[in-house]
């Protein structure tokens, strides 16, 4: 009995020791779970897998009743059966049609503007680099956003049309899909975070196989933006700010959670409607605005005004504001491209760091003594 027990102990000990030795030499297998590469944008998700990426666009327009998911498939990649029902887009793209000027800087930053073959109302584009392609005939005018020329788009046969919707009723989008054209809905215009809006460059990086380049460019913008924030971190928000102008009989001010209001907050100013909840704008009467902002130190006027005289001609009552009397009126929308497009509308979403520096120069000029405005113009 004692012999059998000793033999049992030996066998158990042998397996324990050899098992431990084997485990010590075995390779440790780790599984990396793909992660969303988006940090700031609330309406975009990009998860890269082996040979394909899953792109999800959420909240594509106000009160949207659906999201959009796309599979960006590289050549010869295998996509799981569970994803087969989603729209599949072969990448990298060789040709593209975009429908918003805000997309143009992303293409140029990634050096793929030569892949652009069509755009609605090409006069809106201000960039000299892309205007040269338009003048050469490489980029066709494909109608207007609400009424794209579908026959022309079929002839162009782009790999993808990147467009947007404004509400749950989008007959133009339905017509594009029925025509067999590949369509991707983007929603950068819905982002209220300055860095969130700029991060949509990563979508174009994924579409053109330039993910690393897109990340590198965006990281530099984040660094530049954060450096600007540090400049004003200890500054009091001393400047009281009036924003907007009259359109017909209504004065539209930016709401407190809007993209515009975020810049004024980050630049350490006292925006007078910062407590107005919501995004977008609020329509007010002239009397209400005058009552609240007559003594404002600074006026950020909307529109393409270039002089105080031009501003006063638009509405003689504007001269009642102290900011007008003190010549402290600034416009970020004054600078136009060769064919009338607004440079601020085109470039500002992709370069929030430059927008922030303009605002800091307005509210705290001593912090950036040698800085020249990118967008802003002081009206004289």
Kinemage of the C-alpha trace (Angstrom):
@kinemage 1
@onewidth
@group {chain A} dominant
@subgroup {mainchain}
@vectorlist {calphas} color= white
{ca unk a 1} P 0.000 0.000 0.000
{ca unk a 2} L 2.832 2.325 0.965
{ca unk a 3} L 4.538 1.515 -2.371
{ca unk a 4} L 1.406 2.334 -4.353
{ca unk a 5} L 0.949 5.621 -2.497
{ca unk a 6} L 4.562 6.639 -3.174
{ca unk a 7} L 4.131 5.805 -6.867
{ca unk a 8} L 0.946 7.916 -6.993
{ca unk a 9} L 2.749 10.903 -5.433
{ca unk a 10} L 5.591 10.521 -7.952
{ca unk a 11} L 3.229 10.478 -10.946
{ca unk a 12} L 1.257 13.499 -9.732
{ca unk a 13} L 4.468 15.415 -9.010
{ca unk a 14} L 5.860 14.535 -12.450
{ca unk a 15} L 2.834 15.908 -14.292
{ca unk a 16} L 2.707 19.024 -12.149
{ca unk a 17} L 6.369 19.788 -12.758
{ca unk a 18} L 6.336 19.042 -16.479
{ca unk a 19} L 3.080 20.946 -16.844
{ca unk a 20} L 4.558 24.002 -15.154
{ca unk a 21} L 7.688 23.773 -17.282
{ca unk a 22} L 5.646 23.590 -20.440
{ca unk a 23} L 3.562 26.608 -19.446
{ca unk a 24} L 6.713 28.608 -18.704
{ca unk a 25} L 7.981 28.066 -22.243
{ca unk a 26} L 4.636 28.463 -24.007
{ca unk a 27} L 3.941 31.628 -26.016
{ca unk a 28} L 1.411 33.972 -24.495
{ca unk a 29} L -1.329 34.670 -27.030
{ca unk a 30} L -2.957 38.082 -26.673
{ca unk a 31} L -6.015 39.223 -28.548
{ca unk a 32} L -6.310 42.913 -29.430
{ca unk a 33} L -9.875 44.135 -29.530
{ca unk a 34} L -10.317 46.795 -32.246
{ca unk a 35} L -11.105 50.203 -30.768
{ca unk a 36} L -12.886 53.296 -32.049
{ca unk a 37} L -10.158 55.683 -33.257
{ca unk a 38} L -12.355 58.769 -32.738
{ca unk a 39} L -11.796 60.806 -29.568
{ca unk a 40} L -13.666 64.110 -29.954
{ca unk a 41} L -16.333 63.782 -32.660
{ca unk a 42} L -19.696 62.714 -31.261
{ca unk a 43} L -21.232 61.675 -34.574
{ca unk a 44} L -18.465 59.495 -35.981
{ca unk a 45} L -17.010 56.104 -35.114
{ca unk a 46} L -14.239 54.301 -37.018
{ca unk a 47} L -13.201 50.822 -35.927
{ca unk a 48} L -10.430 49.274 -37.991
{ca unk a 49} L -10.237 45.498 -38.392
{ca unk a 50} L -7.954 43.308 -40.477
{ca unk a 51} L -8.653 44.419 -44.043
{ca unk a 52} L -11.738 46.481 -43.374
{ca unk a 53} L -13.104 49.295 -41.204
{ca unk a 54} L -16.571 49.809 -39.752
{ca unk a 55} L -17.684 53.437 -39.977
{ca unk a 56} L -20.781 54.588 -38.110
{ca unk a 57} L -22.320 58.041 -38.615
{ca unk a 58} L -24.792 58.949 -35.887
{ca unk a 59} L -27.000 62.014 -35.475
{ca unk a 60} L -26.570 62.934 -39.172
{ca unk a 61} L -29.107 65.776 -38.959
{ca unk a 62} L -31.386 67.336 -36.311
{ca unk a 63} L -33.817 64.815 -34.817
{ca unk a 64} L -32.500 62.061 -37.072
{ca unk a 65} L -34.405 58.779 -36.804
{ca unk a 66} L -31.533 56.563 -37.962
{ca unk a 67} L -27.771 56.116 -38.038
{ca unk a 68} L -25.640 54.962 -40.962
{ca unk a 69} L -23.046 52.184 -40.947
{ca unk a 70} L -20.539 51.601 -43.743
{ca unk a 71} L -17.926 48.906 -44.332
{ca unk a 72} L -14.722 50.217 -45.907
{ca unk a 73} L -13.284 47.111 -47.543
{ca unk a 74} L -9.715 46.783 -48.714
{ca unk a 75} L -8.825 44.609 -51.699
{ca unk a 76} L -9.164 40.852 -51.092
{ca unk a 77} L -10.325 41.406 -47.514
{ca unk a 78} L -12.910 39.088 -46.002
{ca unk a 79} L -15.833 40.771 -44.275
{ca unk a 80} L -17.845 38.745 -41.711
{ca unk a 81} L -21.302 37.590 -42.762
{ca unk a 82} L -22.785 39.624 -39.909
{ca unk a 83} L -21.750 42.840 -41.701
{ca unk a 84} L -22.902 41.952 -45.201
{ca unk a 85} L -26.161 43.921 -44.937
{ca unk a 86} L -24.333 47.247 -44.544
{ca unk a 87} L -23.199 49.404 -47.471
{ca unk a 88} L -19.745 48.259 -48.559
{ca unk a 89} L -17.286 50.767 -50.043
{ca unk a 90} L -14.077 49.583 -51.677
{ca unk a 91} L -11.043 51.515 -50.467
{ca unk a 92} L -8.796 53.281 -51.126
{ca unk a 93} L -10.951 55.462 -53.350
{ca unk a 94} L -9.716 56.500 -56.759
{ca unk a 95} L -12.400 59.136 -57.345
{ca unk a 96} L -14.881 61.034 -55.191
{ca unk a 97} L -17.616 63.672 -55.337
{ca unk a 98} L -18.149 65.757 -52.195
{ca unk a 99} L -20.941 68.271 -51.669
{ca unk a 100} L -19.703 70.588 -48.900
{ca unk a 101} L -16.840 73.086 -49.082
{ca unk a 102} L -15.823 71.959 -45.586
{ca unk a 103} L -14.642 68.686 -47.162
{ca unk a 104} L -12.203 70.413 -49.531
{ca unk a 105} L -9.508 71.219 -46.917
{ca unk a 106} L -9.552 67.605 -45.712
{ca unk a 107} L -8.812 66.380 -49.243
{ca unk a 108} L -6.033 68.921 -49.680
{ca unk a 109} L -4.466 68.204 -46.296
{ca unk a 110} L -4.254 64.526 -47.286
{ca unk a 111} L -2.929 65.381 -50.782
{ca unk a 112} L -5.855 63.675 -52.532
{ca unk a 113} L -7.615 66.708 -54.017
{ca unk a 114} L -6.785 65.299 -57.468
{ca unk a 115} L -9.248 62.466 -56.702
{ca unk a 116} L -12.112 64.981 -56.653
{ca unk a 117} L -14.155 64.731 -59.857
{ca unk a 118} L -17.338 66.670 -59.049
{ca unk a 119} L -18.841 69.291 -56.750
{ca unk a 120} L -22.194 71.124 -56.692
{ca unk a 121} L -21.932 74.856 -57.425
{ca unk a 122} L -18.138 74.966 -57.802
{ca unk a 123} L -18.085 78.765 -57.366
{ca unk a 124} L -18.435 78.190 -53.622
{ca unk a 125} L -14.947 76.651 -53.476
{ca unk a 126} L -12.307 79.206 -52.461
{ca unk a 127} L -9.092 77.157 -52.196
{ca unk a 128} L -6.655 78.161 -54.936
{ca unk a 129} L -5.361 74.601 -55.241
{ca unk a 130} L -8.789 73.095 -55.940
{ca unk a 131} L -9.888 76.094 -58.016
{ca unk a 132} L -6.986 75.307 -60.361
{ca unk a 133} L -8.439 71.802 -60.831
{ca unk a 134} L -11.869 73.318 -61.531
{ca unk a 135} L -10.421 75.748 -64.071
{ca unk a 136} L -8.611 72.850 -65.760
{ca unk a 137} L -11.889 70.935 -66.066
{ca unk a 138} L -10.870 68.129 -63.725
{ca unk a 139} L -13.700 68.925 -61.292
{ca unk a 140} L -17.165 69.151 -62.826
{ca unk a 141} L -20.055 71.260 -61.580
{ca unk a 142} L -22.729 68.681 -60.715
{ca unk a 143} L -25.675 70.954 -59.927
{ca unk a 144} L -26.833 72.011 -56.471
{ca unk a 145} L -27.048 70.150 -53.172
{ca unk a 146} L -30.837 69.984 -53.277
{ca unk a 147} L -30.859 69.041 -56.944
{ca unk a 148} L -27.749 67.148 -57.973
{ca unk a 149} L -27.439 66.280 -61.655
{ca unk a 150} L -27.867 62.514 -61.420
{ca unk a 151} L -27.280 61.865 -65.128
{ca unk a 152} L -23.970 63.690 -64.933
{ca unk a 153} L -23.011 61.792 -61.791
{ca unk a 154} L -23.782 58.490 -63.510
{ca unk a 155} L -21.473 59.530 -66.365
{ca unk a 156} L -18.733 60.551 -63.926
{ca unk a 157} L -19.158 57.232 -62.074
{ca unk a 158} L -17.220 58.272 -58.949
{ca unk a 159} L -16.207 55.564 -56.509
{ca unk a 160} L -18.179 57.450 -53.873
{ca unk a 161} L -20.400 60.487 -53.313
{ca unk a 162} L -19.913 61.997 -49.858
{ca unk a 163} L -22.919 64.159 -49.042
{ca unk a 164} L -25.205 65.190 -46.191
{ca unk a 165} L -28.875 65.450 -45.299
{ca unk a 166} L -30.758 68.171 -43.438
{ca unk a 167} L -33.759 66.246 -42.140
{ca unk a 168} L -35.509 62.868 -42.276
{ca unk a 169} L -36.951 63.639 -45.705
{ca unk a 170} L -34.122 63.216 -48.232
{ca unk a 171} L -35.516 62.349 -51.681
{ca unk a 172} L -32.251 63.330 -53.373
{ca unk a 173} L -30.339 60.751 -51.345
{ca unk a 174} L -32.890 58.091 -52.241
{ca unk a 175} L -32.608 58.963 -55.940
{ca unk a 176} L -28.815 58.719 -55.848
{ca unk a 177} L -28.989 55.245 -54.339
{ca unk a 178} L -31.673 54.103 -56.778
{ca unk a 179} L -29.360 55.148 -59.607
{ca unk a 180} L -26.736 52.678 -58.410
{ca unk a 181} L -24.358 55.331 -57.088
{ca unk a 182} L -22.369 54.722 -53.916
{ca unk a 183} L -23.321 57.285 -51.275
{ca unk a 184} L -21.921 58.015 -47.833
{ca unk a 185} L -23.674 60.409 -45.449
{ca unk a 186} L -21.320 62.574 -43.416
{ca unk a 187} L -22.320 64.835 -40.536
{ca unk a 188} L -19.370 67.037 -39.621
{ca unk a 189} L -21.693 70.050 -39.735
{ca unk a 190} L -23.628 68.688 -36.742
{ca unk a 191} L -20.588 68.691 -34.442
{ca unk a 192} L -20.536 71.445 -31.818
{ca unk a 193} L -17.034 70.722 -30.497
{ca unk a 194} L -14.320 72.593 -32.446
{ca unk a 195} L -11.959 69.607 -32.268
{ca unk a 196} L -14.826 67.190 -32.892
{ca unk a 197} L -15.625 68.877 -36.167
{ca unk a 198} L -11.978 68.824 -37.253
{ca unk a 199} L -11.596 65.136 -36.390
{ca unk a 200} L -13.701 64.191 -39.412
{ca unk a 201} L -10.451 64.304 -41.377
{ca unk a 202} L -10.039 60.741 -40.103
{ca unk a 203} L -13.014 59.649 -42.206
{ca unk a 204} L -11.206 60.820 -45.345
{ca unk a 205} L -8.034 59.180 -44.117
{ca unk a 206} L -9.935 55.887 -43.925
{ca unk a 207} L -11.512 56.393 -47.360
{ca unk a 208} L -8.182 57.055 -49.079
{ca unk a 209} L -5.969 54.666 -47.138
{ca unk a 210} L -4.254 57.497 -45.292
{ca unk a 211} L -5.262 56.808 -41.712
{ca unk a 212} L -1.797 57.490 -40.297
{ca unk a 213} L -1.485 60.788 -42.152
{ca unk a 214} L -4.934 61.904 -40.995
{ca unk a 215} L -4.094 61.077 -37.379
{ca unk a 216} L -0.784 62.909 -37.601
{ca unk a 217} L -2.434 66.033 -39.008
{ca unk a 218} L -5.263 65.977 -36.482
{ca unk a 219} L -2.877 65.463 -33.558
{ca unk a 220} L -0.969 68.591 -34.626
{ca unk a 221} L -4.237 70.568 -34.675
{ca unk a 222} L -5.097 69.295 -31.182
{ca unk a 223} L -1.660 70.329 -29.921
{ca unk a 224} L -1.974 73.766 -31.507
{ca unk a 225} L -5.472 74.242 -30.055
{ca unk a 226} L -4.365 73.201 -26.570
{ca unk a 227} L -1.356 75.517 -26.725
{ca unk a 228} L -3.707 78.393 -27.510
{ca unk a 229} L -5.906 77.395 -24.557
{ca unk a 230} L -2.880 77.562 -22.251
{ca unk a 231} L -2.182 81.126 -23.398
{ca unk a 232} L -5.472 82.360 -21.954
{ca unk a 233} L -5.873 79.911 -19.078
{ca unk a 234} L -5.121 82.552 -16.433
{ca unk a 235} L -6.836 85.451 -18.190
{ca unk a 236} L -10.150 86.815 -16.882
{ca unk a 237} L -13.085 86.780 -19.307
{ca unk a 238} L -13.218 90.567 -19.293
{ca unk a 239} L -14.509 91.410 -22.783
{ca unk a 240} L -18.307 91.425 -23.044
{ca unk a 241} L -19.267 90.187 -26.489
{ca unk a 242} L -22.164 90.814 -28.863
{ca unk a 243} L -22.537 88.330 -31.709
{ca unk a 244} L -24.496 88.292 -34.971
{ca unk a 245} L -26.513 90.778 -37.008
{ca unk a 246} L -29.985 91.361 -38.408
{ca unk a 247} L -31.463 89.187 -41.146
{ca unk a 248} L -34.612 90.894 -42.374
{ca unk a 249} L -36.333 91.736 -39.054
{ca unk a 250} L -34.606 89.152 -36.843
{ca unk a 251} L -31.256 89.225 -35.037
{ca unk a 252} L -29.730 85.762 -34.773
{ca unk a 253} L -27.421 85.108 -31.813
{ca unk a 254} L -25.422 81.919 -31.278
{ca unk a 255} L -26.794 79.697 -28.517
{ca unk a 256} L -24.575 78.907 -25.545
{ca unk a 257} L -23.723 75.311 -26.533
{ca unk a 258} L -23.021 76.091 -30.174
{ca unk a 259} L -19.741 75.715 -32.056
{ca unk a 260} L -19.327 79.506 -32.227
{ca unk a 261} L -20.031 80.027 -28.522
{ca unk a 262} L -17.440 77.373 -27.638
{ca unk a 263} L -14.715 79.386 -29.364
{ca unk a 264} L -15.669 82.537 -27.462
{ca unk a 265} L -15.652 80.587 -24.213
{ca unk a 266} L -12.285 78.966 -24.954
{ca unk a 267} L -10.838 82.375 -25.866
{ca unk a 268} L -11.829 83.640 -22.392
{ca unk a 269} L -14.508 86.190 -23.227
{ca unk a 270} L -17.851 87.007 -21.654
{ca unk a 271} L -20.302 86.127 -24.413
{ca unk a 272} L -23.602 87.717 -23.418
{ca unk a 273} L -25.752 84.774 -24.542
{ca unk a 274} L -23.550 82.007 -23.135
{ca unk a 275} L -26.397 80.982 -20.807
{ca unk a 276} L -28.819 80.453 -23.711
{ca unk a 277} L -29.145 76.656 -23.777
{ca unk a 278} L -28.972 74.698 -27.003
{ca unk a 279} L -27.011 74.670 -30.244
{ca unk a 280} L -27.526 76.642 -33.430
{ca unk a 281} L -28.978 80.156 -33.190
{ca unk a 282} L -31.848 82.024 -31.589
{ca unk a 283} L -33.872 84.736 -33.320
{ca unk a 284} L -34.385 87.910 -31.284
{ca unk a 285} L -35.805 91.363 -31.889
{ca unk a 286} L -33.445 94.294 -32.363
{ca unk a 287} L -34.783 95.923 -29.203
{ca unk a 288} L -33.939 92.889 -27.038
{ca unk a 289} L -30.418 92.734 -28.407
{ca unk a 290} L -29.837 96.461 -27.932
{ca unk a 291} L -31.132 96.314 -24.395
{ca unk a 292} L -28.694 93.564 -23.456
{ca unk a 293} L -25.652 94.390 -25.558
{ca unk a 294} L -25.585 98.156 -26.075
{ca unk a 295} L -22.521 98.459 -23.827
{ca unk a 296} L -20.729 95.330 -25.102
{ca unk a 297} L -16.961 95.821 -25.558
{ca unk a 298} L -16.671 93.751 -28.718
{ca unk a 299} L -19.037 92.933 -31.562
{ca unk a 300} L -18.439 89.832 -33.694
{ca unk a 301} L -20.669 90.589 -36.648
{ca unk a 302} L -22.003 87.917 -39.011
{ca unk a 303} L -22.054 88.585 -42.752
{ca unk a 304} L -19.387 89.687 -45.220
{ca unk a 305} L -18.992 93.287 -44.045
{ca unk a 306} L -15.657 95.006 -44.646
{ca unk a 307} L -16.157 98.501 -43.246
{ca unk a 308} L -18.178 100.260 -40.565
{ca unk a 309} L -19.755 102.395 -43.272
{ca unk a 310} L -20.971 99.300 -45.086
{ca unk a 311} L -22.324 97.941 -41.807
{ca unk a 312} L -24.206 101.155 -41.025
{ca unk a 313} L -25.714 101.241 -44.502
{ca unk a 314} L -27.138 97.771 -43.885
{ca unk a 315} L -28.931 99.097 -40.799
{ca unk a 316} L -28.489 102.663 -39.455
{ca unk a 317} L -29.451 101.494 -35.963
{ca unk a 318} L -26.195 99.516 -35.677
{ca unk a 319} L -24.420 102.760 -34.723
{ca unk a 320} L -26.288 102.714 -31.397
{ca unk a 321} L -23.977 100.002 -30.036
{ca unk a 322} L -20.905 101.099 -28.069
{ca unk a 323} L -18.754 98.556 -29.914
{ca unk a 324} L -19.647 100.308 -33.170
{ca unk a 325} L -18.882 103.761 -31.724
{ca unk a 326} L -15.559 102.510 -30.340
{ca unk a 327} L -14.638 100.775 -33.596
{ca unk a 328} L -14.423 97.397 -31.919
{ca unk a 329} L -16.307 95.400 -34.547
{ca unk a 330} L -14.819 92.269 -36.130
{ca unk a 331} L -16.004 90.015 -38.952
{ca unk a 332} L -14.700 86.512 -39.653
{ca unk a 333} L -16.688 86.074 -42.869
{ca unk a 334} L -15.340 89.028 -44.874
{ca unk a 335} L -12.629 87.259 -46.818
{ca unk a 336} L -13.835 85.719 -50.073
{ca unk a 337} L -12.333 83.424 -52.660
{ca unk a 338} L -11.862 84.307 -56.332
{ca unk a 339} L -15.432 83.313 -57.223
{ca unk a 340} L -17.181 84.600 -54.116
{ca unk a 341} L -16.939 81.647 -51.747
{ca unk a 342} L -16.480 82.439 -48.047
{ca unk a 343} L -13.042 81.297 -46.872
{ca unk a 344} L -14.176 81.057 -43.233
{ca unk a 345} L -17.014 78.656 -44.074
{ca unk a 346} L -14.639 76.428 -46.024
{ca unk a 347} L -11.540 76.328 -43.840
{ca unk a 348} L -12.605 77.040 -40.261
{ca unk a 349} L -14.121 73.603 -39.463
{ca unk a 350} L -10.852 71.854 -40.298
{ca unk a 351} L -8.601 74.406 -38.570
{ca unk a 352} L -10.225 75.307 -35.239
{ca unk a 353} L -6.808 76.192 -33.832
{ca unk a 354} L -6.598 79.129 -36.254
{ca unk a 355} L -10.135 80.244 -35.391
{ca unk a 356} L -9.317 80.167 -31.677
{ca unk a 357} L -6.153 82.205 -32.198
{ca unk a 358} L -8.163 84.814 -34.098
{ca unk a 359} L -10.580 85.110 -31.183
{ca unk a 360} L -7.720 85.320 -28.676
{ca unk a 361} L -6.146 88.084 -30.757
{ca unk a 362} L -9.473 89.974 -30.608
{ca unk a 363} L -10.109 89.561 -26.871
{ca unk a 364} L -6.491 89.456 -25.586
{ca unk a 365} L -4.321 91.154 -28.249
{ca unk a 366} L -1.336 91.398 -25.871
{ca unk a 367} L -0.972 87.588 -25.878
{ca unk a 368} L -0.351 87.343 -29.640
{ca unk a 369} L 1.450 90.590 -30.536
{ca unk a 370} L 2.941 89.354 -33.805
{ca unk a 371} L -0.011 87.231 -34.902
{ca unk a 372} L -1.924 88.141 -38.060
{ca unk a 373} L -5.563 87.176 -38.403
{ca unk a 374} L -6.357 84.154 -40.575
{ca unk a 375} L -10.077 84.923 -40.885
{ca unk a 376} L -10.986 87.979 -38.802
{ca unk a 377} L -11.101 91.526 -40.122
{ca unk a 378} L -11.406 94.600 -37.937
{ca unk a 379} L -13.933 96.966 -39.457
{ca unk a 380} L -12.761 100.572 -39.814
